[in-house]
Amino acid sequence: MTQVSETTIWQALEEINDPEMPVSLVDMGLIYDVSVDRSGAVEMKLTFTSIGCPGMDMILECRAQRMTDQVFEVFCRIAPGDPMSHIGTLNAPHIDLARVYAWKIYDEEDWSDMWVIPRASIVSAHPANDDGAGVEGA
């Protein structure tokens, strides 16, 4: 399993808004520290606007959802035989929902083909990008 980076976590958390105003919890300073240990466990420090914050449960639920989402890459082609093009990235809890998100988000063209691929499943075929893991003779 690929370990998630702190940058990826911050990007996912940027999308969680305060339930009472359209401002990111990160931008508000409510999520103020994220770390990933060697085992891949994520620790996050956050605070709330008040002790009895009415949005606390909603914020914690959104945070948990964003932390478990996978990153998917979306590829398409307009006509059969055309080259495949990378058109975007999205987050979703599983592949089936990622397919729906991709179809709805990237509907600006009449695509002949669309693929949604988990980022963790993409393997580089170029030797310069290979760390040698699993390659015989490397």
N, C-alpha and C positions, 0 to 999 in steps of 0.2 A: 504494500500500500504506500502511495506517495504521501509524504508528510506535507501538510498544509503550511504555507508561509505566513508570517505575521502580516505581511502586506496584503495577502489575499483575505485574511480575516478582517483587517481594517476596511478593505473595500466592501466586503459584505456588510459590515456593521454600519457603514456610511449610509446605507439604504434604509435604516430603521429610523423613522421619525418619531418625535414626541407625539403622543396621542392627542394632545391639546393644541399643538401648533405644528405647521409644516417645516420643522427644522430638525436636522439630523441630531441624534443623541451624541454623536461624536463631535459635531460642530458646537453643540451646547456644552461640551466638556463633561457630560455625564458618564461617558465611557472614556476612561483616561489612561488605561494601561492594558496591553495584551502581550502575552508571552506564550511560547511553545517550547515545551521541554523535549529532551531527546527521544522520549517514547511517543511524542506526538500529542500529548495531552495539552489542552489549551487552558490557560488561566486568564481571566479577564477581570479587571477592577472597574466597578461602576458605582455610581451614587444616584440618588434621586433628588428631585427638587424639594421634597419635604418628607418627613417621617411617614406621614399618612398619604403619600402620593397616590391619587386615585388611579393613575395609569400603570402602577407598578406591575400588576399581573400581566397586563397586555405587553409591556416592555419586555418582561422576562420571557414570555411566550415567543415574541418576535425574535428575540436574541437567540433562543434555543433553535428556532426554525432556521434562521440564517446560518447558524453554526453547523447544522447538519446538511445543508444544501450542497449539492455537487456542482462543479463548474462544467458546462457543456460548450463545445465549439459547434457552430452551425455552418454548414457548407451547402452550396446550391449550384445549379446550372440552369440556364434559361431554356436551352433546347437540347435534346438528346445529342450526344457527341461533342457538345461544347465543353471546354475545360471547367473543372470544378473551381468555385471561388469561395473563399472564406468570407462570410458576410457578417459574422458577429459571434458574441459570447453571451451566455445566459446562465442563471443559477436556478436550480430546481431540486426538489428532494429525491426525484427518481426519473428514469429515462422516459416513462410514459408521459409524465407531466411536462418534461423538457420538450417532447415532440409537439405537444399542444401549444406551449409557450412559443416555440420557434415558428410554428405555422401562423400564429396570430400576430407575433411581433414583426416578423419579416415577410409580410404579405404584400409588399409594394410591387412585386413582380409576379408574373404568371410562371412560376418556376416549373420546369419539367421534373426536376429531382431536388430533394432536400434531405440532408443527412444531419443528424444530431449525434455527436460523438463525445463521450465523457473525456474531459481533458486528461484524466489519469490514464486513459487507455491509448493515448497517442504516443507512438514510439518513433524516435528519429531514425531515419535511414541513412543519414549523412554521417560519415566517420568523424568529422570534426565536432559533431554534437553528441557523440556517443561516449559514455563513461566507461565502456568496455564490459559492463556487467552483462553476463549471459552470452557474450560473444566468444565463441571458441577461437583460441589462438590470440585473443586480445590481451 
